[in-house]
Amino acid sequence: MSGLPHSPHALVTGGGRGIGRAIAAALVGAGATVTIVGRNAGVLGEAVNAGAAHFAVVADVANEAALKAAIAEAHARKPIDILIANAGSAESAPFAKSDNALFARMMDINFMGVVHAIHGVLPGMKDRPYGRIVVIASTAGLKGYAYVSAYTAAKHAAVGLVRSLALELAGGNVTVNAVCPGFTDTDLVTASIDNIMKKTGRSREQAIAELAKHNPQGRLIAPQEVADAVLWLCGQGASAITGQTIAVAGGEI
């Protein structure tokens, strides 16, 4: 497998914890310079101190101006070759209780956050000989789940963006793909487990089993497994892979 070109600069949104941190660390290990973006300066700083990234910039991906400034700061340090649009958030509610504000939050973070990030990096990336955009979507971008209609709609939108943008950019050197994890062992899923326990009275083991049942392998996905798929897509050997959605989900899709 062909690896990364010499010392590319990768920007990872939501890179301070969970899947984003695993991806950032994998890119560092493969020789990339990595800048992580997130809302919590302390979390970002801990990731940098642990060697999971080289630099960190605080910004909320739903805030277009703040994210644009963060990307400009990172680009000024070194032109960006790789974007991992990973930042996301999930809220659950029956559709009847999913008001406009809930839909707006899910779209702002999970879809418009991706749009803002790509707008920020693409002009400079198109002028370089190599570019990779990888959106961390979800199996919720490929199928439906009950009680997360707003989140699922936003992730479907992100997948649609990937497919369309890949065709626009197919004549150049930038590829655009989505990685769609199933339920993954992260803080986000921990919150879902806590919510199941609170609402149903189930034990933690029963709540985990409720989520893991979607995976034919009967388990949660490890963040490193998602990172491995992303690292392959960023490699020079994946230059013909674009517009694709790769499910890391134990055969769920």
C-alpha positions in Angstrom: 0.0 0.0 0.0 1.4 3.4 -1.0 1.6 5.7 2.0 1.4 9.4 2.5 3.5 11.8 0.4 6.4 13.5 2.3 5.1 15.3 5.4 1.7 16.5 4.3 -0.3 18.9 6.6 -3.5 17.4 7.8 -6.3 19.3 9.6 -8.7 17.2 11.8 -11.8 18.8 13.1 -13.1 17.4 16.4 -9.5 16.0 16.8 -9.2 16.2 20.6 -11.0 13.0 21.5 -12.6 9.8 20.2 -12.4 9.0 16.5 -10.8 12.4 15.7 -8.0 11.9 18.1 -7.3 8.3 16.8 -7.2 9.6 13.3 -4.9 12.5 14.2 -2.5 10.1 16.0 -2.5 7.7 13.1 -1.6 10.5 10.7 1.2 11.7 13.0 2.5 8.1 13.0 2.4 8.1 9.2 4.6 11.2 9.0 2.0 14.0 8.6 2.0 17.3 10.3 -1.3 17.4 12.1 -3.4 20.3 13.3 -6.5 19.5 15.4 -9.5 21.8 15.7 -12.1 21.7 18.5 -14.1 23.7 21.0 -12.3 22.7 24.2 -8.8 24.1 24.5 -7.9 21.8 27.4 -8.8 18.7 25.5 -6.9 19.8 22.5 -3.9 20.7 24.5 -3.8 17.3 26.2 -3.9 15.6 22.8 -1.0 17.7 21.6 1.0 17.1 24.8 0.4 13.3 24.3 1.8 13.4 20.8 -1.5 12.8 19.0 -1.1 16.1 17.1 1.4 18.8 16.5 -0.8 21.9 16.8 -4.3 22.9 18.0 -6.7 25.7 17.2 -9.9 26.4 19.1 -13.0 26.8 17.0 -16.6 25.6 16.7 -17.2 24.1 13.3 -20.7 25.4 13.3 -19.3 29.0 13.5 -18.3 29.7 9.9 -16.2 32.8 10.8 -14.4 31.1 13.7 -13.6 28.0 11.6 -12.4 30.1 8.7 -10.0 31.9 11.0 -8.8 28.6 12.4 -8.1 27.2 9.0 -6.3 30.3 7.9 -4.1 30.1 11.0 -3.3 26.5 10.2 -2.7 27.2 6.5 -0.4 30.1 7.3 1.8 27.7 9.3 1.8 25.1 6.4 -0.5 24.6 3.4 -3.2 22.0 4.1 -3.1 18.8 2.1 -5.6 16.7 4.0 -8.9 17.6 5.6 -10.6 15.1 8.0 -14.0 16.6 8.7 -14.8 14.6 11.8 -16.5 17.0 14.3 -20.0 15.9 15.0 -22.8 15.7 17.6 -25.8 13.4 18.1 -29.0 14.0 20.0 -31.9 11.6 20.2 -35.6 12.3 20.4 -38.8 10.9 18.9 -39.6 12.8 15.6 -42.7 14.4 17.3 -40.4 16.0 19.8 -37.7 16.9 17.4 -38.3 20.6 16.9 -36.8 23.0 14.4 -34.1 23.9 16.9 -32.9 20.3 17.2 -32.8 19.9 13.4 -30.9 23.1 13.1 -28.3 22.0 15.7 -27.8 18.7 14.0 -27.5 20.3 10.5 -25.2 23.1 11.8 -22.7 20.7 13.3 -22.9 17.5 11.2 -23.5 19.1 7.8 -22.7 22.8 7.7 -19.6 22.2 9.8 -18.4 20.0 6.9 -19.4 22.6 4.4 -17.5 25.3 6.2 -14.4 23.2 6.6 -14.3 22.2 2.9 -14.8 25.8 1.9 -11.9 26.8 4.0 -9.4 24.3 2.7 -10.4 23.6 -0.9 -9.1 26.8 -2.7 -5.5 26.1 -1.5 -5.8 22.4 -1.8 -6.8 22.5 -5.5 -3.6 24.3 -6.3 -1.4 21.6 -4.8 -0.4 18.3 -6.4 -2.1 16.1 -3.8 -5.3 16.6 -1.7 -7.5 14.4 0.4 -10.9 15.2 2.0 -12.4 12.6 4.2 -15.7 13.2 5.9 -16.4 11.1 9.0 -20.1 10.5 8.5 -21.9 7.5 10.1 -23.9 4.4 9.1 -26.7 6.9 9.9 -25.7 8.5 6.6 -26.5 5.2 4.8 -29.6 3.9 6.5 -32.2 5.0 9.1 -32.3 4.7 12.8 -35.3 5.3 15.0 -35.3 8.3 17.4 -32.4 10.2 15.7 -34.2 11.5 12.6 -32.4 14.9 12.8 -28.9 13.4 13.1 -29.7 10.8 10.4 -30.9 13.6 8.0 -27.7 15.6 8.6 -25.4 12.6 8.0 -27.3 11.7 4.8 -26.7 15.3 3.7 -23.0 15.0 4.4 -22.8 11.8 2.3 -24.7 13.5 -0.5 -22.2 16.4 -0.4 -19.3 13.9 -0.7 -20.7 12.2 -3.7 -21.4 15.4 -5.6 -18.2 17.2 -4.7 -16.1 14.2 -5.7 -17.6 14.4 -9.2 -16.8 18.1 -9.4 -13.2 17.5 -8.4 -12.6 14.3 -10.3 -10.5 16.0 -13.0 -7.9 17.2 -10.5 -5.8 15.8 -7.6 -8.3 16.1 -4.8 -10.3 13.0 -3.7 -13.4 13.2 -1.5 -14.7 10.3 0.4 -16.8 9.4 3.5 -16.0 6.9 6.2 -19.2 5.7 8.0 -18.5 4.1 11.3 -21.1 2.1 13.1 -21.5 2.5 16.9 -18.0 3.2 18.1 -16.5 3.1 21.5 -16.2 6.9 22.1 -17.5 9.6 24.4 -20.4 10.2 22.0 -21.6 6.6 22.3 -21.0 6.7 26.1 -23.6 9.5 26.2 -26.0 7.3 24.2 -25.4 4.4 26.6 -26.1 6.7 29.6 -29.3 7.9 27.9 -30.5 4.4 27.3 -29.8 3.5 31.0 -31.7 6.6 32.2 -34.7 6.1 30.0 -35.1 2.3 30.2 -33.6 1.3 33.5 -31.2 -1.1 31.8 -27.8 -1.9 33.1 -24.7 -0.5 31.3 -24.0 -4.0 29.9 -27.5 -4.2 28.6 -27.3 -0.7 27.1 -24.1 -1.5 25.3 -25.6 -4.7 24.0 -28.6 -2.7 22.6 -26.2 -0.6 20.5 -23.8 -3.5 19.6 -26.7 -5.6 18.2 -26.7 -3.4 15.1 -23.2 -4.8 14.3 -23.3 -8.4 12.9 -20.0 -8.9 14.8 -21.8 -8.1 18.0 -19.5 -5.4 19.3 -18.7 -1.7 19.2 -16.2 -0.4 16.7 -12.8 0.7 18.0 -11.7 4.3 17.0 -8.4 2.9 15.7 -10.3 0.8 13.1 -11.9 4.0 11.7 -8.5 5.6 11.7 -7.0 2.8 9.7 -9.6 3.2 7.0 -9.0 7.0 6.9 -5.2 6.5 6.7 -5.7 4.3 3.6 -7.9 6.8 1.9 -5.2 9.5 2.5 -2.5 7.4 1.0 -1.1 7.9 -2.5 -2.3 4.5 -3.5 -5.9 5.5 -3.0 -5.8 8.2 -5.7 -8.6 6.4 -7.7 -10.9 6.1 -4.7 -13.3 9.1 -4.7 -17.0 9.7 -4.1 -17.1 6.5 -1.9 -18.7 5.7 1.4 -16.8 3.1 3.4 -18.7 1.6 6.2 -16.6 0.5 9.2 -19.4 -1.3 10.9 -18.8 -5.1 11.2 -20.9 -5.9 8.1 -23.9 -3.8 9.2 -24.4 -2.1 5.8 
